[in-house]
Amino acid sequence: MAEHQDGQSRAAWTAVTILLIASFLMCLAVVVKSWPMAIVGMVLVVAGVAAGKILAMAGFGQTKPERSRASTDTR
């Protein structure tokens, strides 16, 4: 398991940062009773997920480890 970096990539950090801001805005919207702020938070959730996926597809995500021949053989 030492070869895995557990999401230590630009794509993951970007997605998490956007999602944290979105969750903060949605929590704040509940406290101050603001629908527009809640909607902005919801839009940011979609944007954060999309940004993470797009960056990962663009090559900024974590690289997958090579599979050995033994792990793909039928048992």
Secondary structure in CASP SS format (residue, H / E / C, confidence):
PFRMAT SS
TARGET T0000
AUTHOR 0000-0000-0000
METHOD secondary structure of the structure
MODEL  1
M C 1.00
A C 1.00
E C 1.00
H C 1.00
Q C 1.00
D C 1.00
G C 1.00
Q C 1.00
S C 1.00
R H 1.00
A H 1.00
A H 1.00
W H 1.00
T H 1.00
A H 1.00
V H 1.00
T H 1.00
I H 1.00
L H 1.00
L H 1.00
I H 1.00
A H 1.00
S H 1.00
F H 1.00
L H 1.00
M H 1.00
C H 1.00
L H 1.00
A H 1.00
V H 1.00
V H 1.00
V H 1.00
K C 1.00
S C 1.00
W H 1.00
P H 1.00
M H 1.00
A H 1.00
I H 1.00
V H 1.00
G H 1.00
M H 1.00
V H 1.00
L H 1.00
V H 1.00
V H 1.00
A H 1.00
G H 1.00
V H 1.00
A H 1.00
A H 1.00
G H 1.00
K H 1.00
I H 1.00
L H 1.00
A H 1.00
M H 1.00
A H 1.00
G H 1.00
F H 1.00
G C 1.00
Q C 1.00
T C 1.00
K C 1.00
P C 1.00
E C 1.00
R C 1.00
S C 1.00
R H 1.00
A H 1.00
S H 1.00
T H 1.00
D C 1.00
T C 1.00
R C 1.00
END
